[in-house]
Amino acid sequence: MKSAARGKPTSEVEVTHVSKHGFWLLVEEREKFLSFENFPWFREATIGQLCNVELPHPHHLYWPDLDVDLAVASIDSPEKFPLISKAEQKPSSRRRTKTRRG
């Protein structure tokens, strides 16, 4: 008896973890981290919106619920893709130090 040929994998891209700092994607068996600092348009997305991600081409990701297209290479080297998101960014959470007088 011969087994049927193996089909195409059901998930070529998958969100594996979400934290307050960003989220991890498994893209064709490689895990990649997308920080909200480098990819701010994902910061306010719901888990469902983040998880609804497609890989229409080997080097291209698409989130239909967010209408976000992303080159896989931009995850590895965001500095090479300087386009800044129009998404509203939260102000820095740096603490200001008080100076003593007198």
C-alpha positions in Angstrom: 0.0 0.0 0.0 1.3 3.4 -0.9 0.7 6.5 1.2 -0.6 9.7 -0.4 1.9 12.4 -1.2 2.5 14.9 1.6 0.6 18.1 1.1 1.7 21.7 1.5 2.2 22.7 5.2 -0.9 24.3 6.6 0.9 27.2 8.3 4.0 28.8 6.8 3.7 31.7 9.2 2.4 31.8 12.7 2.5 34.1 15.7 4.1 32.1 18.5 4.2 34.6 21.4 3.1 38.1 22.2 4.5 40.3 25.0 4.3 44.0 25.9 7.5 44.5 23.9 6.5 42.9 20.7 5.7 39.5 19.2 7.4 36.5 17.7 6.6 35.0 14.3 7.5 31.6 13.0 8.2 32.1 9.3 9.1 29.0 7.4 10.6 27.3 10.4 12.6 30.4 11.6 11.5 32.5 14.6 11.7 36.3 14.3 10.9 39.0 16.8 9.0 42.2 15.8 9.4 44.8 18.5 6.7 47.4 18.9 9.5 50.0 18.9 10.5 49.1 15.4 7.0 48.1 14.2 4.7 50.5 16.0 1.6 49.9 13.9 1.2 46.5 15.6 1.2 47.9 19.1 -2.6 48.4 19.4 -3.5 45.4 17.4 -5.6 42.6 19.0 -4.2 39.1 19.3 -6.7 38.0 16.5 -5.4 40.8 14.2 -1.8 39.8 14.8 -2.5 36.1 14.3 -4.3 36.7 11.0 -1.0 36.9 9.0 -0.4 35.5 5.5 2.7 34.7 3.5 1.6 35.4 0.0 5.2 35.2 -1.3 8.4 33.7 0.3 9.7 37.1 1.3 6.5 39.0 2.0 4.1 39.1 4.9 0.5 40.5 4.9 -1.9 41.2 7.8 -5.3 41.7 6.1 -7.1 42.9 9.2 -4.5 45.7 9.6 -3.8 46.2 5.9 0.0 45.9 6.7 2.5 44.6 4.2 6.0 43.8 5.4 9.1 42.5 3.8 10.6 39.6 5.8 14.0 41.2 5.4 12.8 44.3 7.3 12.4 42.2 10.4 16.0 41.0 10.3 17.4 44.5 9.5 14.8 47.2 10.3 17.6 49.9 9.9 17.7 49.1 6.2 14.0 50.0 5.8 13.8 53.5 7.3 10.2 54.2 6.3 8.5 55.5 9.5 4.9 54.4 10.3 2.2 56.9 10.4 0.8 55.0 13.4 0.5 57.1 16.6 3.5 56.4 18.8 3.3 56.5 22.6 5.6 59.1 24.3 8.8 57.8 25.8 8.4 56.3 29.3 11.7 57.8 30.4 11.7 59.1 33.9 12.8 62.6 34.5 15.1 63.2 37.4 14.4 66.0 39.8 17.3 68.3 40.7 17.7 69.4 44.3 17.9 73.1 45.0 19.8 74.6 47.9 
